[in-house]
């Protein structure tokens, strides 16, 4: 069938709800809009699915959610009665229709006699991940589009280990989803099935989560000494982090001043352009409040509270928004330092980061005698390492992080956790205050010790039904003509993650990377710098990452400019 046929079939179907029918009536005659909505199906990958809210096969709506959930239910049924009884934990954030989608997912599961545990109010990603493990559920569903603009929502699936579902299991779920061509035909539970199979997540799960986080504190004495005087501003940016972040800070003895305008749930995220704490603009209200009350630090979390943005006062006393890489190396340094000071650093300690995250981590881990493992972008790969090491005991997980403001200490969750990161960053501020030092001063000391590294990433937006194909084509083209030099830097090796190979450009030898397959080209440059090009897995954007190592910041900035010019010429 053509996209027009599918559109007309939806409109003519009596099962279509009134809201959907009214919305689809408004696009009659708009071929471009009809093609976008019905010319493709919303892709379901290892990160679940994510799209613009609206009606159509290529949009996020109650019908695409029900269809995806039916596929998940079919998968769970193949695992047996015990898996069905253990069920699925479901959470949602403050985005438009998140609660509606969570309810729809629970009903489809119940109609399949699969138990569904649903949080009674918004809860963040890390608490969903923890709930899956705490309840011994078979799977988890998180309704969120993370840091995306307000027009988006999404559907993430987690495995029994609390990490995003493995590629192998996801492939089976996708097969079940694709086999169902009737978007409007999801089963409806009988009243008895609703009562029997839809349950609330017990409040005890929250209590156990906070208890686990408190075990991860590293500087109780410093917090006791300085915490009561610490002025910390926090903004949940209208998201699900409000209660958990303020709760854990209070439990360790720190009172946060909350940006009241951004504490309210708001599906429009009306006070920000995008609810992404990676951007200083998103923290602007927090910074303004911090200046007003004389605060030391500003925290901000995204709608599903898996990302933490941080702003601190720099050497001139002005608030500076730190990058995800900078917060990552500060936390890495702090965690390793405190564990070593207390003689609690395991001999088989390991840190995991995505390969596009700052190159500085390698030197830092080497200094502490800790192994550093690199994985593809996506916190599920960090979660997989935790699961593997729990089984073979070869390493002890210490810390995992990504440049996109995602951090995890502890194994209570298997995804990014801005709640535990907020706790650690707050006590880190107290720890350095007890040494008469600021976090920014410590960051400068790290640069003095390991050399300056400037990390930067650029996003090139794509649009339309063929956005993903066009982005992949750009990356594929780079593989056909190996680059040997980016202006002042020679390329010493090229990693092609789609083939799991590394080409040594000096010797011409090829070796295996030992990584999951993903479409990405990574250029290793002399002196430890790198450039990486990959399509985003969650947005129609081509991402280019730069990590530039130099003696001083000015040298790094000059080198970055030259490298970017060289890449721009290459991409034309």
N, C-alpha and C positions, 0 to 999 in steps of 0.2 A: 504493500500500500504506500501511496505517497503521503507526505506530511499533511497535505490538504485533506486526504481521506481520513487520516487519524483524527485530525482536528474536528472534522464534521461528525465522525463517529462519537467522539466525546460529547459534543453538543447535543447529539440526538439521544444519548443514553439516559434513561430515566434514573439511573443510579447516581448521576452527577449531582452534587449538592447545589443549592441555590447560589451560594457565593461564587462557586467555580463557574457556573453557567453564566452569571451576570458578568464576571470578569472576561470570560472568553467571548461573549457577545460583543464586547467593546473593541475587539481586534478584528472583527469581520472585515474582509477586504484588505487588511494589512498583511500582504504576503510575506514581507520581511520578518515581521513579528511572529506570524504563524510558523514560518520555517524555523525560526530560532527555538520556539517552544516545542515544536513537534517534529523537527527534522533530525533529531538525535535523541538518545536516551541519556539521562544523567549517569555519568560513569561512576561505577562502584569499584574502588581500588583498595589497597591495603590501608589507606587512611579513611576508608568509608566513602561517603559521597558528600559533596558540597556544591551549592548552587544558589542562584537568585530565587527568592521566594515568589511563587506565582504558580499558575496552573498550566500543565503541559508535561510531556514526558521528559523534557530536558530541564525541569524546574524542581525546586524544593516545595513539596506540597503534601497533603495528607495521603494522597494516592501513591506517590513515589515512596513515601515512608512505609506505608502498609505493604507495598509490594516487596520492598527490601526486607522488612521484618518477616514476611511470609517465607522468603528465601532462607533467612536465619533460622526460623522455626523448623523448616524442612531439614536443615543441616543438623540441628540439635536432636531431632527425632531419630536420625540415623545413629546417634550415639547411645540411644537406649533410654529406658524409663528413668533410670537414676539421673541422667543428665537433664531430662525434662523436669524432674522433681526439684533438682538443685536450682534450676531456673536461670533467669536473667535479671541483673540489677540495672535499673534505668535512672538516669539523671538528666538534667536539662539546665540551661542557663537562662539569662534574662532576655534573650532575643525574641523577636516577633514570632509567634506561633510555637515557640519551644515547648511550652507546657502542653499545647494541643498535640504536637507530634509525639511527645512522650506518652500521652494517654492513648493515642492511636496505636503506637507500638505495643503497649501493654495489652490492649484488647486483641490484637492479632495473635499474640503469644497465647493468651488465655483461650482463644478460639481453637488453638492447636493443642490444648491441654499442657502447655508449658508455663510454669510458674513465672510470674513477673513481680519483682520487688521494685517499687517506685518511690523515690524520695518525695516527701510531702511538700517540699519547696525547693527552690533552686539550690544546687550544690555544684561545686567545681569539679573539673576533670580529676584531680588527684584523689578527691574523696569518693568519686565513682570507682576509680581504680582500686582504692583501698576496700570499698564495699564489696566488690567482686571477690576479693580474697577473703575478707572477713566472713562473708556469708557462704563461702565455698560455692559460689554460683558457677554455672557452666560458661556464662558469657556476660558481657555488659554492653549497654548502649548509652552513648552520650549525645544528646541533641545540642549541637553548638556549631558555629562557624568560627570559633576562636576569635581572632583579632580582625577578621574581615569587616568590610563596611556593613552598615545596617541592613542593606538589601539582601544579604546572604543569610542562609542557615545551613546546617549540615547534620550528618548522622555518622557517628564513629562507633565502631564495634571493637570490643575487647574480648580477649580470650580468658580462660579460667585462671591464668597466672596474673591477670590484672594489666597486662600489656596489650597494646593494640593487636588485634588478631593477626596471626602469622600469615604470610603470603600463601602457604599451602592450604590452610583452612579457608582463607578468603576466596581462593579460586573455586573451592567447592560451593561456597555460599553464592558466589557470582553465577555459577552454572544453574543453581536452583532459581535464582532471581530471573535470569534470562529465559528460562524455560516457561516462565509465566508471562504470557502476552496480554492478559486481561488486567489492566491497571485498576479497574473499578470493581474487581470481583473478589477482594480480600474477604476472608470469612469474618463473620460477626459473632462474638461470644454470646451464648445464652446467659441468662441472669445467674444461673447456678455456676457456670464457668467463671463469671466475673468474681463471685464471692469466693470461690475455691482457689482460683489461680492468681488473682491480683491482690498483692499485699503491700503494705507500706514498709519501707526500710526502717528497722527498729532504731529508736533514738540512741540506743547503746552503741551503734556503729560510729556515730559522731564522737562519742566519749572515748572510745577505743582509739580513734584516729588521733585525737589530741594527745592522748597518753603516749602513743608511739612517737609523736613529734617531740614531746618533751624529753624523751630518752636521747634525742640527737643533739641536745644543747652542748656547747663546748666551753662556755665561759660564764658559768653561774656566778662566780665571785665578782667578775667585772660588771655583770648586769646588776647584781645586788648593790655594788658601789656606785655605778653611774646611771643605771636604768631609770631611777626616779627623777633624775634631772634631764634626761634625754628628751628633746623636743623633736618629735617625729611626725611628719604629715603623711597621711595615707589617703589615696583615692582609689576606690574600686571601679571607677569609670562606669558607674551604673550597672556593674556586673555582679557575679555570684561570689566574689571574694570578700565582700563586706563583713559578713559574720565570721567566717573562719579566720581571716587574717587578724581582725581585731581581737578575736577570742584567744588565739595562740599568743599574741603579743601580751595580752593582759595576764595570761597564765604564767608567763616567764617574768612578769614584773615590769612591763613597759606599756605605757598608755599612749596610744596614737591619737593625734588630732585629725579627725576625718573631714574631708572636703564635703560639706553637707549637700551642696548642689549636685554632687556626683554619687551620693550614697543611695539615692532613690533608684529603684528599677525603672529603666526607661528604654523601651524597645527602639526608640529613635536615636539614642545616644546623643541627645540634642546639644550637649555642651562641647562636643568634640567633632572634628571632621571625620576621623576614624578612631575606633576604640582600641588603638594599638599603642601600648606603653613603650614600644621601641622609639617612638617619636617624641621629641621634647615638647611639641605642641600639645600632645595629649596630656602631658603633665603640667601644662601652663597654669591651670587653676591651683594645683597643688603647690607649685613654686611660688605663686603670688601669695598664698596663705602662709607658706613657710617664711617668706620675707616679712610678712606682717607680724608674725608671732616670734620671729627670731629662731626658727627651727634649724636643725643641723642637716636633716636629710629628708628626702621626699620619695615615697614608694607609690607605684601605680600598678594595678593588675588589669588584665584584659577580661572580657565578659565571662569566660570559663575559668579564669584564674589559674591558668597553667603558665603564664608568662609574667615576669616581674620587671618593671622598669624602675630605674633608680637615678635620682639626681642628688648631687652633693655640692658643697661649696668648694670651688677651686682655689688656687693660690692667691687670687685677687679678691676672694670673698664673694664671688658671683656663683650662682647655681649653674652647674654644668650637668647635662643629662649624659650619663655614662652609656656606652654601647653595651650590647649583650656580651661581647667579647671581654670588655673591661670588667664588668661585674663578674663574669666567669673566672677570669684570672685572679681577681681579688678573693673570691670565695675559695678557689682552688688553693691559693697561697694560705689563706686563713685556716682552712680545714687541715691541710697538711702540717702547718706550723703548730697548731694546737694539739693535734694528735701526737706529733713528735715530742712536743714539750711535756706531755703527760705520759709519754712512753706507751702510747696506745696505737701506734701505726703498725699494722700487720706486716709481716715480712712478704706476704704475697699480695700486698695492696695493689689495686688497679684503678685507674681513672679512664672513663670512656667519653669521647667527644666525637661529634660529626667531623668528617674530613674537611668541611668548609669553615670550621671554627678555627680561631687564631692559632698560628704556628708557634706562638710563645709557650703554649702548654707543654710542648715537648721538652724544652730546656728546663722548665720548672719541675716536671716530674722526674727528670734525670737527676736534678739536684737533690731531690728527696729519696731517690732510689725506688721510685714507684713506676710501675709499668703503665704506659699510655697506649690505649687501644683506640683506633680510628674506625668509625662505621659510617655508612651512608647517611644522608639527611633523613630525619624521621626518628622520633624518640623510641619508636617500637624496636629499633635495632639496639638501642641501649638496654631496653627491657629484655631483649633476647639474651644479651650477655649476662645480665643478672640471673636469669633463669638457668643458663648453662652452668654458671659458676656455682650456683646452689647445688647443682647435681653432681658436678665433677670435683668441686672444692679446689680447683686449680688457682683461683684468685679470690680475693675479698673486695667486693665493690665498695669504693670510697666516695666517689662523686661522678656524676655524669652531667654534661652540659652541651648546649648548642648556642651558636652565635645569635639566634633569634630570641634571646632572653628566656631560654628554657633551662632549668636547673633541677637536679635531684640529688639529695643526700638521703641515705637510708633506703631500705627495700620494702617499706610499707606500701608504696605505690610503684607503678612501673611506667609512669609517664611524667612529664614535666610537672613540677609542684611549686607554684608561686607562694603557697602558704608556708611550707618549710623554708623556702628561700627567703621569705620576708623575716621569719624568725632568725635565721642565720645572719642575714645582713644587719638586722637590728642589734644582735649581740656582738657582731663584728665591730659596729660603730662604738659600742660600749668598751670592747676590748682595747681598741686603739685609744679611746679616750682615757682609759686607765693608764696608758703609757704616755699620756700627754701628746697624742698624735691624732691626726685626722685620717680618714679613709683616703682622701685625695693625696695626702703626703705619703701614705703607704704605697699607693699606686705609682707615684713618682719614684719611690725607692725600688719598686719592682722593675721599672724601666731602666734604672741605673744599674741594677744587678744583671739583668738578662739582655739588655739592649732594647731599643725602642721598636715596637711593632705597630704599624698602622693598618688596621683592618677596616675594610669598606666593602659594601655590596651595592650593586646597582640593579634595579629592576626595569626591564623593558616590557611594557604592556602589550598584549595581543588581544584581539577580539574576534567574535564570530564563531560559527560552528567548527571551523577548521583551526582554531587557535592552537590546540595541542599538537596537531600534525605540523603546523608551521613552525612551532618552537622546536620540536624534535628535528625537523629538517635543518634548522640552523646548526644545531649541535652535530648532526650527522655530517654536515658539510665540513666542519672543523676537523673531523677525523680523517677525511680524505686527503688533506694537505697538511701534514705535520709541521707545526711552527717550530723554528729553531731559536728564535730570538724575539724578545719584546723590548725594543729600544735598547736600554742600557743593560738589560738582564738576559743572559743566555738561558735557554731551556735545557735542563739536565735530564729530565725524564717526562714522559707523557703517559698519564693513566687514562685508559679507556674503560670506564666502569661498565659499559654495555657488553664488553667482551671479557671483563675481569683480567685485563692485561696491562702491564707496565713496560713501556719501551724506554730503555736507557739510550738516550740520544748520543752519548759519547761512544759506547761500545757497540750499539746496535742490537744488544741482547734484549730479548723479551722474557718477562717472567709473569707469574700469576699473582694477582693482588690478594686473592683470598677474601673477597667481599661479595655480598649479595649484588645481583645484577641491577643496574639502574642506568639510565641514559645520561651520561655526564662525561665531560672532558676536563681533566685536571692537569695543569702544567706545573711541574716542580721547577723552580728557578734556583739559580745559584744563591748562596747564602741563606737558604731556608725560606725564601719568599715563595708565594704561589699565586696562580690565577686559576679559577674554576668556573666553568659555564655549564648550567643545567636548567631545564624547565622546572618551574615550580610544580609540586604535586597537588597543590590546593587552590591555586589561582592561575588565571591566564597571563602569567608573567615569565619572561626569560630572566634568569638571575645570573649575574656575574659577580664573583667574589674575588677580592684582592686582599692579600696579606703581605705587607711590605716591611721587611726588616732593614733597619738602618741604625747608625750610631745616634742620630738625633732626630727629633720630630721634623725639623725643617727639611732634612735630607729625605726623610720618608715621604713627606708631602710632595716634594719635587719629583721623586721617583714614581709615586703613584700617578701623578699627572702624566708623565711620559708613558707609563704602562697603559693607562686608560686611552690615551691617544692612539697607541699602537693597536689596542684591541678594537677600537672604533673603526680604524682603517680596515682591519681584518674582517669585520662584520659587514662591511658595505658590499 
